[in-house]
Every structure is written in structure tokens, then in C-alpha cells.
């Protein structure tokens, strides 16, 4: 008979993720949390009947949830070139390595926001069947895009609404949990222009409605003023990046403040990816090589200040700003999920618990899985991660190498030791 587990930790995040409960322990049965009780309530013979894992003075949180990853990429400045140089076999090897890195940094759940179908669905199966280590993947597979548009080289090309519908149906059949559309050009793809829309408002509206009918949701990459407004008005569930590039080559952004309130009213989730900027900034300070800018933004890139001020305004209006790194892109390494919390505190002024929620419970909500993931609560999946020092005192105590990791009740790492 498999014993139930008891996880002891001096500090466990409470069920609202806004404070610690002390001297409690978590009872785990199978993959879920059976109960959370005070140590004094343990039966006297618990050591005989339970497998006890004592994490001592550590700070225990729900497993981290990353909402934005691309497993096929290297996270180096030349990620684009490497992708074209590598064989499918090498890409899969890289993806497996990325999955392992993410899990060992405390990420137990991860949303893929665009990957080749022949890579992401087999990768998910390998992890689900415990053949390799990795977080639980919520995949989308190939994103919708246009010819030579953003990420055309692993996307599904679709111009008309019927073409889009049939691709969505195919992706859902393959096991996609959500749909990704490239509503504007992107920075990463030299042949695409971040300043222009790839799809009209009417098309986006139809895609949103179709996704709702199919019981799924839409994530839209959007960098231009026009596409971002269209996405918000169309009711896209999750705006990715949410930037405001002007059409003109010599201007950077044209942010329209009233859209901040609109997002708040609609409950739109916004993925700021500002942690990637933070990591790039820190890498630049070290004198490291950086990615090349897209030809369409080269003369008028926004300043960090411009970007930060927009997200501060969104935060003032209570827009749901979720942690999202864009893993796989330059400097967005697979062990850096916690950098979203760093950036939210250091650049946007979040309080520490709010920043922690932005990489756990709020992200669970964005993924529509908050009824079973994202909290340490009775009945929830037993995903957890612990750190040596209190992250509510210093957000950088959320380290990229956590003390302990448990995924769906399975112990991955205890007190610094990986369990293989
Ligand atoms: Zn991305």
C-alpha cells in the first residue's frame, strides 16, 4: 500500500496566498492535498503510517505556473538562427532539456504559447507518462498566423475565417487547451512588422466567439496600437504582450489610456513579458551579446520607462497582469519564471504577495485551472515549491534554484537534493 505523505514546513502560504500559516503540515494522498493541519493535530503514530518529508524552516508555496513558453527555442540572442540550423531531433532534445530546467526551478505547470505540433504534443505525452521530467504542459501547438507573418516558420497559415476555424478544430483534436493567434507582426520574425495588424477586428471577434463555442479560449500576440485595441474590443481572453506600436516608423508607442479601463471591466488577462526586459537589462549591464532588433522598430524602440509606465497605469486600474516570461526568447531562460515576480515588485511596485500570486494563483485563473491548481488548499493538486528564505521580505528570495519541489504529489527535490 502506498503511504500517504506528510509535508512539514515552518511556513506554508495560506489559502488566499496573502500570508503564512506556521507549524502546519500538508497531508497528501495520491496527487492531491487531503488536508492542511497544525502539527499538534497529527496522530501520535504518524511516523509509522505516513511518509514524512520535513522541509524545516522553509517557505512553502504552490508550484509555480508559467504562462508563456516556447520549448523549441534556446533563449539565446541567436534563438532564431539556431531554430533553422537544428534538426527536428535536436529541437526535441532541446525541448526535453528545457522542460527539465523549468521543473527543477519550481515550475510545475506551464502553458505553451506556440510550438510545432510534432514537438509539443509528444513532449507532453513523455512528461505525462513520467518518461521524462517536466512541468504539466497546457499546449496550444502551432499558432495562427499569415504568410511570412509572425512565427510563420512553425505557425499555421490562415487568412480567411473558414481557414482559421478548421485549424482551431484540428488543434483541439490534437489536444490543444487553448488557441494562439498572432494579431500583429512580431519582433522575433524579421519578415513580419510589429506595427501592423495581421487580422481585422471582425476576424478576431469571430475567432473569439468560435473559441467560446468550442469551450476553449484565445490568446493573442499583439504589439501594435491597432491590433491591441481590436483584441481588447473583440474580447480576447488573454492579451499577449499588449503593446502599442504606432504605424509610423519614427514613433514608438501610441498608448490609449481608456483601453486600460476597458481591460479592467472585461477582466482581460494581460501578459506583460516585462520580466524578459528586466533580464535583458541585467544581461546588458554585464556586457553580454544582445538580440538584433526587428528592422521595423530599429529607429524608434520604446524606452523601458515608456513600457513600465503603461503597465503601472494598467495596474492602477486593476487589470489582471499575469506573470509571463516568453521562455525561449533571448534571455528568457527556462529557470527564470520567478523573474516575473521580481519585475512586478521592482518595476511595477506590486506588494510581494501580489507578485507571488502573479506566478501562481492568478496564472491558474488565466489558464482556467484555478479550481484545482494555483493554491495550497484541500482538494487541490499537490504541486508545491519551497525556498530557503522569505520571499515576502525580499522578492529575490524567490531563487531560480528552490529548496524543494513536489509535482502532483511526487517528490522531485527535497532539501536541495534531486530525487531521481
Ligand atoms: Zn511568445
Boltz pocket constraint, residues with backbone or C-beta under 6 A from the ligand:
constraints:
  - pocket:
      binder: B
      contacts: [[A, 68], [A, 70], [A, 113], [A, 326]]
      max_distance: 6.0
